[in-house]
Amino acid sequence: MLYRLNRQLERVMPLITPVSVLIGVLLGSHLSGYTYLSPWIFAFMTFAGSINSTFRDFYKVLSKPAPLFACLLILHVAMPLLAMGLGNVTFGEDTFTITGLILAAAIPTGVSSFVWVGIYKGNTVLTLAIILIDTILSPFIVPYTLSVLVGTRVTMDINAMMQSLFLMVVLPSIIGMLINDWTKGRVKARWSPRLSPFSKIAMGLVVAINGSVIAPYLRDINLRLLQIALVVLAFASVGYIIGFLVSRLMGWEEDTVVALTFNGGMRNISAGAVLAVTYFPAPVAIPVVLGMLFQQSLASLFGYLLSRFYKKDYPAHNTE
């Protein structure tokens, strides 16, 4: 039953986050009191995903690290700088919106990218290594990227942010991989299929709870909000395009191109929303939460474009 439920949830992945945002906005006053649960729910999601990984996979990728380094440069140099430039050009003196764009760019790659890379036959070992290293570095990279690019224009508690990322992402990832190695993969075979549907449901809960916090800013649909949405949509698309172009220019194999395309475009937006809601004024979270509306749908679109480019028919609903 859980396996069938997981398959159904994977089929509707492009709809989970936008529907959850809508629920959060509509039920804002009822859900906003549960914000304190978001980090704990997210830690469970990270743990559920990490039991599919081993430290052995991590070591394999380190022997040929060029794609890994290229992806990290895209994620934490190219995209944050682009976010800062685009934000200043588009939004002028709106510091909160610019900070939200930079935060959306600085957060680590999304764990759900592993699902999409698997569907389109990409390099899953490389993807696991990118997720692991990016996750471990995130408590240091995210706060200091914001500190350098935003400076003192927005008040933020860097130490608390680092601790939050460590508890939400790094610690559960390490625990999950240690358990997988200790059980010689048995926990992955036994528990990963059982936890996967609950992890996807948890993602919806986190998105809805964080969406409820900024509900007052999303209920009033005006030109400003539409402008932010269009900029976020365009910016999110650029990550996929850069990942594809860089890997093609480097002459890497198809599976690596697929991996860098998804990892360059996807972000751990649920973690970004938790950070935005917890450590910043509410308007900072608007670009991050709007990113939730587009991320899975963009992944589906770029997966389709990859299948057309390589002239292969990957069934988008097949997760085997």
Protein Blocks (a to p, Z undefined) as FASTA:
>chain_A
ZZmmmmmmmmmmmmmmmmmmmmmmmmmmmmmmmmmmmmmmmmmmmmmmmmmpcfklmmmm
mmmmmlmmmmmmmmmmmmmmmmmmmmmmmnomamklmmmmmmmmmpccdfklmmmmmmno
pafklmmmmmmmmmmmmmmmmmmmmmmmnommbgcdfklmmmmmmmmmmmmmmmmmmmmm
mnnommmmmmmmmmmmmmmmmmmmmmmmmmmmmmmmmmmgcfklmmmmmmmmmmmmmmmm
mmmmmmmmnopafklmmmmmmmmmpccfklmmmmmmmmmcfklmmmmmmmmmmmmmmmmm
mmmmmmmmnopacdfkbcZZ
